[in-house]
Amino acid sequence: MRLGKNIGPKNRLARLVAAIILFALAYYYYDAANPLVWLAAILGIIFLAEAASSFCVLHGIRGTKDMR
């Protein structure tokens, strides 16, 4: 099964900006023992991957598209 694009350019940009903000927060507040830093970094990676691939996992599960 081939996974197609399910998010548009505005959503890709929003995810990219969110990823940059999350990475900046994780870097600024870095403490290896703080789970919120790790959560921010992991979410940043997920958002960056979604922006790069134009595919949102949650939209894929629901079978929806948001091509704005």
Biopython code that builds the backbone (N, CA, C, O; Angstrom):
import numpy as np
from Bio.PDB.StructureBuilder import StructureBuilder

atoms = [
    (1, "MET", "N", (0.830, -1.173, 0.000)),
    (1, "MET", "CA", (0.000, 0.000, 0.000)),
    (1, "MET", "C", (0.882, 1.247, 0.000)),
    (1, "MET", "O", (1.754, 1.407, 0.854)),
    (2, "ARG", "N", (0.643, 2.117, -0.961)),
    (2, "ARG", "CA", (1.428, 3.344, -1.077)),
    (2, "ARG", "C", (0.737, 4.455, -0.297)),
    (2, "ARG", "O", (-0.466, 4.677, -0.435)),
    (3, "LEU", "N", (1.503, 5.135, 0.509)),
    (3, "LEU", "CA", (0.963, 6.228, 1.296)),
    (3, "LEU", "C", (1.139, 7.534, 0.524)),
    (3, "LEU", "O", (2.257, 7.908, 0.171)),
    (4, "GLY", "N", (0.036, 8.219, 0.267)),
    (4, "GLY", "CA", (0.094, 9.480, -0.469)),
    (4, "GLY", "C", (0.183, 10.666, 0.467)),
    (4, "GLY", "O", (0.188, 10.523, 1.690)),
    (5, "LYS", "N", (0.252, 11.820, -0.128)),
    (5, "LYS", "CA", (0.308, 13.048, 0.652)),
    (5, "LYS", "C", (-1.078, 13.343, 1.221)),
    (5, "LYS", "O", (-2.085, 13.196, 0.528)),
    (6, "ASN", "N", (-1.121, 13.757, 2.480)),
    (6, "ASN", "CA", (-2.411, 14.104, 3.065)),
    (6, "ASN", "C", (-2.384, 15.431, 3.816)),
    (6, "ASN", "O", (-3.336, 15.758, 4.524)),
    (7, "ILE", "N", (-1.300, 16.200, 3.669)),
    (7, "ILE", "CA", (-1.269, 17.558, 4.209)),
    (7, "ILE", "C", (-0.711, 18.498, 3.150)),
    (7, "ILE", "O", (0.147, 18.121, 2.352)),
    (8, "GLY", "N", (-1.206, 19.712, 3.156)),
    (8, "GLY", "CA", (-0.822, 20.695, 2.160)),
    (8, "GLY", "C", (0.329, 21.576, 2.611)),
    (8, "GLY", "O", (0.903, 21.356, 3.677)),
    (9, "PRO", "N", (0.669, 22.580, 1.795)),
    (9, "PRO", "CA", (1.837, 23.423, 2.076)),
    (9, "PRO", "C", (1.726, 24.254, 3.351)),
    (9, "PRO", "O", (2.720, 24.429, 4.055)),
    (10, "LYS", "N", (0.543, 24.764, 3.660)),
    (10, "LYS", "CA", (0.411, 25.557, 4.897)),
    (10, "LYS", "C", (0.604, 24.678, 6.133)),
    (10, "LYS", "O", (1.229, 25.101, 7.105)),
    (11, "ASN", "N", (0.073, 23.465, 6.096)),
    (11, "ASN", "CA", (0.259, 22.548, 7.217)),
    (11, "ASN", "C", (1.705, 22.078, 7.319)),
    (11, "ASN", "O", (2.213, 21.877, 8.422)),
    (12, "ARG", "N", (2.369, 21.903, 6.188)),
    (12, "ARG", "CA", (3.782, 21.536, 6.220)),
    (12, "ARG", "C", (4.600, 22.633, 6.875)),
    (12, "ARG", "O", (5.484, 22.353, 7.685)),
    (13, "LEU", "N", (4.309, 23.885, 6.527)),
    (13, "LEU", "CA", (5.023, 25.010, 7.111)),
    (13, "LEU", "C", (4.757, 25.100, 8.611)),
    (13, "LEU", "O", (5.674, 25.348, 9.394)),
    (14, "ALA", "N", (3.501, 24.898, 9.010)),
    (14, "ALA", "CA", (3.156, 24.936, 10.438)),
    (14, "ALA", "C", (3.896, 23.855, 11.209)),
    (14, "ALA", "O", (4.367, 24.098, 12.320)),
    (15, "ARG", "N", (4.003, 22.664, 10.632)),
    (15, "ARG", "CA", (4.720, 21.577, 11.298)),
    (15, "ARG", "C", (6.219, 21.862, 11.362)),
    (15, "ARG", "O", (6.873, 21.524, 12.348)),
    (16, "LEU", "N", (6.759, 22.475, 10.326)),
    (16, "LEU", "CA", (8.174, 22.821, 10.328)),
    (16, "LEU", "C", (8.473, 23.871, 11.400)),
    (16, "LEU", "O", (9.461, 23.752, 12.125)),
    (17, "VAL", "N", (7.635, 24.885, 11.502)),
    (17, "VAL", "CA", (7.816, 25.915, 12.521)),
    (17, "VAL", "C", (7.687, 25.305, 13.916)),
    (17, "VAL", "O", (8.473, 25.624, 14.808)),
    (18, "ALA", "N", (6.698, 24.430, 14.105)),
    (18, "ALA", "CA", (6.521, 23.771, 15.402)),
    (18, "ALA", "C", (7.744, 22.921, 15.749)),
    (18, "ALA", "O", (8.171, 22.900, 16.903)),
    (19, "ALA", "N", (8.306, 22.224, 14.769)),
    (19, "ALA", "CA", (9.488, 21.399, 15.016)),
    (19, "ALA", "C", (10.676, 22.266, 15.433)),
    (19, "ALA", "O", (11.416, 21.910, 16.349)),
    (20, "ILE", "N", (10.855, 23.395, 14.764)),
    (20, "ILE", "CA", (11.968, 24.288, 15.102)),
    (20, "ILE", "C", (11.799, 24.834, 16.522)),
    (20, "ILE", "O", (12.764, 24.904, 17.283)),
    (21, "ILE", "N", (10.575, 25.219, 16.872)),
    (21, "ILE", "CA", (10.315, 25.733, 18.222)),
    (21, "ILE", "C", (10.562, 24.650, 19.265)),
    (21, "ILE", "O", (11.166, 24.918, 20.303)),
    (22, "LEU", "N", (10.105, 23.437, 19.003)),
    (22, "LEU", "CA", (10.311, 22.346, 19.962)),
    (22, "LEU", "C", (11.790, 22.012, 20.125)),
    (22, "LEU", "O", (12.251, 21.765, 21.239)),
    (23, "PHE", "N", (12.539, 22.002, 19.015)),
    (23, "PHE", "CA", (13.980, 21.755, 19.120)),
    (23, "PHE", "C", (14.671, 22.864, 19.906)),
    (23, "PHE", "O", (15.564, 22.596, 20.709)),
    (24, "ALA", "N", (14.258, 24.109, 19.674)),
    (24, "ALA", "CA", (14.858, 25.230, 20.399)),
    (24, "ALA", "C", (14.560, 25.131, 21.894)),
    (24, "ALA", "O", (15.442, 25.376, 22.717)),
    (25, "LEU", "N", (13.333, 24.776, 22.247)),
    (25, "LEU", "CA", (12.983, 24.607, 23.660)),
    (25, "LEU", "C", (13.766, 23.459, 24.295)),
    (25, "LEU", "O", (14.245, 23.578, 25.422)),
    (26, "ALA", "N", (13.892, 22.355, 23.573)),
    (26, "ALA", "CA", (14.643, 21.214, 24.101)),
    (26, "ALA", "C", (16.108, 21.571, 24.291)),
    (26, "ALA", "O", (16.730, 21.132, 25.258)),
    (27, "TYR", "N", (16.665, 22.359, 23.385)),
    (27, "TYR", "CA", (18.060, 22.768, 23.505)),
    (27, "TYR", "C", (18.251, 23.754, 24.659)),
    (27, "TYR", "O", (19.192, 23.637, 25.443)),
    (28, "TYR", "N", (17.340, 24.728, 24.747)),
    (28, "TYR", "CA", (17.469, 25.774, 25.761)),
    (28, "TYR", "C", (17.315, 25.212, 27.172)),
    (28, "TYR", "O", (18.049, 25.597, 28.082)),
    (29, "TYR", "N", (16.365, 24.308, 27.351)),
    (29, "TYR", "CA", (16.100, 23.741, 28.673)),
    (29, "TYR", "C", (16.739, 22.369, 28.860)),
    (29, "TYR", "O", (16.283, 21.585, 29.692)),
    (30, "TYR", "N", (17.788, 22.071, 28.099)),
    (30, "TYR", "CA", (18.353, 20.719, 28.119)),
    (30, "TYR", "C", (18.786, 20.290, 29.515)),
    (30, "TYR", "O", (19.562, 20.958, 30.198)),
    (31, "ASP", "N", (18.252, 19.162, 29.893)),
    (31, "ASP", "CA", (18.642, 18.447, 31.111)),
    (31, "ASP", "C", (18.275, 16.994, 30.836)),
    (31, "ASP", "O", (17.099, 16.671, 30.665)),
    (32, "ALA", "N", (19.272, 16.119, 30.793)),
    (32, "ALA", "CA", (19.038, 14.736, 30.392)),
    (32, "ALA", "C", (18.025, 14.018, 31.278)),
    (32, "ALA", "O", (17.415, 13.040, 30.846)),
    (33, "ALA", "N", (17.840, 14.485, 32.499)),
    (33, "ALA", "CA", (16.909, 13.829, 33.410)),
    (33, "ALA", "C", (15.487, 14.374, 33.289)),
    (33, "ALA", "O", (14.573, 13.838, 33.916)),
    (34, "ASN", "N", (15.284, 15.414, 32.507)),
    (34, "ASN", "CA", (13.970, 16.031, 32.385)),
    (34, "ASN", "C", (13.174, 15.361, 31.262)),
    (34, "ASN", "O", (13.555, 15.469, 30.096)),
    (35, "PRO", "N", (12.080, 14.674, 31.590)),
    (35, "PRO", "CA", (11.312, 13.980, 30.547)),
    (35, "PRO", "C", (10.620, 14.937, 29.580)),
    (35, "PRO", "O", (10.346, 14.556, 28.442)),
    (36, "LEU", "N", (10.330, 16.164, 29.997)),
    (36, "LEU", "CA", (9.688, 17.113, 29.088)),
    (36, "LEU", "C", (10.623, 17.532, 27.955)),
    (36, "LEU", "O", (10.172, 17.804, 26.842)),
    (37, "VAL", "N", (11.913, 17.581, 28.236)),
    (37, "VAL", "CA", (12.893, 17.884, 27.188)),
    (37, "VAL", "C", (12.901, 16.772, 26.151)),
    (37, "VAL", "O", (12.927, 17.030, 24.948)),
    (38, "TRP", "N", (12.878, 15.543, 26.623)),
    (38, "TRP", "CA", (12.842, 14.408, 25.696)),
    (38, "TRP", "C", (11.543, 14.374, 24.897)),
    (38, "TRP", "O", (11.558, 14.046, 23.710)),
    (39, "LEU", "N", (10.437, 14.702, 25.522)),
    (39, "LEU", "CA", (9.159, 14.748, 24.827)),
    (39, "LEU", "C", (9.178, 15.821, 23.742)),
    (39, "LEU", "O", (8.710, 15.584, 22.629)),
    (40, "ALA", "N", (9.712, 16.990, 24.055)),
    (40, "ALA", "CA", (9.813, 18.060, 23.062)),
    (40, "ALA", "C", (10.691, 17.642, 21.889)),
    (40, "ALA", "O", (10.360, 17.928, 20.738)),
    (41, "ALA", "N", (11.795, 16.974, 22.164)),
    (41, "ALA", "CA", (12.691, 16.529, 21.097)),
    (41, "ALA", "C", (12.029, 15.471, 20.219)),
    (41, "ALA", "O", (12.152, 15.517, 18.995)),
    (42, "ILE", "N", (11.334, 14.528, 20.828)),
    (42, "ILE", "CA", (10.661, 13.471, 20.062)),
    (42, "ILE", "C", (9.536, 14.053, 19.213)),
    (42, "ILE", "O", (9.392, 13.694, 18.044)),
    (43, "LEU", "N", (8.737, 14.948, 19.792)),
    (43, "LEU", "CA", (7.680, 15.593, 19.016)),
    (43, "LEU", "C", (8.265, 16.436, 17.883)),
    (43, "LEU", "O", (7.692, 16.492, 16.794)),
    (44, "GLY", "N", (9.392, 17.085, 18.129)),
    (44, "GLY", "CA", (10.062, 17.840, 17.076)),
    (44, "GLY", "C", (10.486, 16.950, 15.921)),
    (44, "GLY", "O", (10.355, 17.330, 14.757)),
    (45, "ILE", "N", (10.994, 15.770, 16.238)),
    (45, "ILE", "CA", (11.389, 14.821, 15.193)),
    (45, "ILE", "C", (10.175, 14.365, 14.398)),
    (45, "ILE", "O", (10.231, 14.283, 13.171)),
    (46, "ILE", "N", (9.080, 14.069, 15.087)),
    (46, "ILE", "CA", (7.861, 13.626, 14.410)),
    (46, "ILE", "C", (7.332, 14.730, 13.495)),
    (46, "ILE", "O", (6.995, 14.466, 12.341)),
    (47, "PHE", "N", (7.256, 15.971, 14.002)),
    (47, "PHE", "CA", (6.766, 17.074, 13.181)),
    (47, "PHE", "C", (7.677, 17.331, 11.990)),
    (47, "PHE", "O", (7.198, 17.625, 10.895)),
    (48, "LEU", "N", (8.981, 17.222, 12.193)),
    (48, "LEU", "CA", (9.918, 17.430, 11.093)),
    (48, "LEU", "C", (9.739, 16.355, 10.018)),
    (48, "LEU", "O", (9.767, 16.660, 8.826)),
    (49, "ALA", "N", (9.558, 15.108, 10.432)),
    (49, "ALA", "CA", (9.341, 14.025, 9.473)),
    (49, "ALA", "C", (8.025, 14.216, 8.715)),
    (49, "ALA", "O", (7.958, 13.962, 7.513)),
    (50, "GLU", "N", (6.986, 14.660, 9.413)),
    (50, "GLU", "CA", (5.712, 14.910, 8.740)),
    (50, "GLU", "C", (5.835, 16.051, 7.741)),
    (50, "GLU", "O", (5.277, 15.972, 6.646)),
    (51, "ALA", "N", (6.551, 17.102, 8.095)),
    (51, "ALA", "CA", (6.731, 18.226, 7.177)),
    (51, "ALA", "C", (7.533, 17.801, 5.950)),
    (51, "ALA", "O", (7.237, 18.233, 4.836)),
    (52, "ALA", "N", (8.528, 16.972, 6.144)),
    (52, "ALA", "CA", (9.368, 16.535, 5.033)),
    (52, "ALA", "C", (8.634, 15.586, 4.089)),
    (52, "ALA", "O", (8.879, 15.603, 2.883)),
    (53, "SER", "N", (7.734, 14.759, 4.627)),
    (53, "SER", "CA", (7.069, 13.750, 3.813)),
    (53, "SER", "C", (5.667, 14.140, 3.357)),
    (53, "SER", "O", (5.073, 13.437, 2.539)),
    (54, "SER", "N", (5.125, 15.246, 3.868)),
    (54, "SER", "CA", (3.753, 15.679, 3.576)),
    (54, "SER", "C", (2.729, 14.619, 3.976)),
    (54, "SER", "O", (1.661, 14.521, 3.372)),
    (55, "PHE", "N", (3.052, 13.843, 4.976)),
    (55, "PHE", "CA", (2.149, 12.789, 5.435)),
    (55, "PHE", "C", (1.997, 12.870, 6.948)),
    (55, "PHE", "O", (2.982, 12.827, 7.685)),
    (56, "CYS", "N", (0.755, 12.988, 7.398)),
    (56, "CYS", "CA", (0.455, 13.008, 8.824)),
    (56, "CYS", "C", (-0.098, 11.645, 9.220)),
    (56, "CYS", "O", (-1.039, 11.150, 8.601)),
    (57, "VAL", "N", (0.473, 11.052, 10.231)),
    (57, "VAL", "CA", (0.062, 9.723, 10.667)),
    (57, "VAL", "C", (-1.388, 9.728, 11.137)),
    (57, "VAL", "O", (-2.151, 8.824, 10.796)),
    (58, "LEU", "N", (-1.776, 10.736, 11.916)),
    (58, "LEU", "CA", (-3.146, 10.779, 12.423)),
    (58, "LEU", "C", (-4.163, 10.943, 11.299)),
    (58, "LEU", "O", (-5.231, 10.333, 11.341)),
    (59, "HIS", "N", (-3.847, 11.757, 10.298)),
    (59, "HIS", "CA", (-4.737, 11.859, 9.141)),
    (59, "HIS", "C", (-4.788, 10.528, 8.396)),
    (59, "HIS", "O", (-5.845, 10.137, 7.900)),
    (60, "GLY", "N", (-3.670, 9.840, 8.313)),
    (60, "GLY", "CA", (-3.637, 8.540, 7.650)),
    (60, "GLY", "C", (-4.493, 7.509, 8.352)),
    (60, "GLY", "O", (-5.177, 6.719, 7.702)),
    (61, "ILE", "N", (-4.460, 7.510, 9.671)),
    (61, "ILE", "CA", (-5.272, 6.562, 10.443)),
    (61, "ILE", "C", (-6.758, 6.861, 10.252)),
    (61, "ILE", "O", (-7.568, 5.950, 10.079)),
    (62, "ARG", "N", (-7.107, 8.152, 10.286)),
    (62, "ARG", "CA", (-8.516, 8.539, 10.144)),
    (62, "ARG", "C", (-8.980, 8.507, 8.698)),
    (62, "ARG", "O", (-10.185, 8.499, 8.446)),
    (63, "GLY", "N", (-8.067, 8.487, 7.749)),
    (63, "GLY", "CA", (-8.435, 8.485, 6.341)),
    (63, "GLY", "C", (-8.850, 9.855, 5.841)),
    (63, "GLY", "O", (-9.642, 9.957, 4.904)),
    (64, "THR", "N", (-8.327, 10.917, 6.453)),
    (64, "THR", "CA", (-8.687, 12.275, 6.056)),
    (64, "THR", "C", (-7.505, 12.971, 5.398)),
    (64, "THR", "O", (-6.365, 12.515, 5.485)),
    (65, "LYS", "N", (-7.800, 14.080, 4.742)),
    (65, "LYS", "CA", (-6.765, 14.924, 4.140)),
    (65, "LYS", "C", (-7.032, 16.362, 4.543)),
    (65, "LYS", "O", (-8.184, 16.752, 4.736)),
    (66, "ASP", "N", (-5.989, 17.142, 4.669)),
    (66, "ASP", "CA", (-6.102, 18.570, 4.932)),
    (66, "ASP", "C", (-5.094, 19.246, 4.015)),
    (66, "ASP", "O", (-3.937, 19.450, 4.384)),
    (67, "MET", "N", (-5.542, 19.585, 2.833)),
    (67, "MET", "CA", (-4.637, 20.069, 1.799)),
    (67, "MET", "C", (-4.521, 21.593, 1.764)),
    (67, "MET", "O", (-4.238, 22.165, 0.712)),
    (68, "ARG", "N", (-4.736, 22.254, 2.899)),
    (68, "ARG", "CA", (-4.575, 23.710, 2.946)),
    (68, "ARG", "C", (-3.130, 24.068, 2.902)),
    (68, "ARG", "O", (-2.786, 25.250, 2.932)),
]
sb = StructureBuilder()
sb.init_structure("model")
sb.init_model(0)
sb.init_chain("A")
sb.init_seg("    ")
for serial, (resi, resn, name, xyz) in enumerate(atoms, 1):
    if name == "N":
        sb.init_residue(resn, " ", resi, " ")
    sb.init_atom(name, np.array(xyz, "f"), 0.0, 1.0, " ", f" {name:<3s}", serial, name[0])
structure = sb.get_structure()
